[in-house]
């Protein structure tokens, strides 16, 4: 089965890398498993609005940064 890559996933991955946060770190921030994070980052699931808000707060960026609206 082929999945479409969410435009949010690469932004989350990039900002996390800039901030030095691993998939395990993202999992801890969101309170989900590393496997669940991996699925979201690899287009087998989507981040919820609440999850994006948590990540934005943790990364000190605006939620729009995950959509390319605002530079991180």
Secondary structure as UniProt FT lines:
FT   HELIX           7..19
FT   HELIX           23..30
FT   HELIX           34..41
FT   TURN            42..43
FT   HELIX           49..59
FT   HELIX           63..67
//
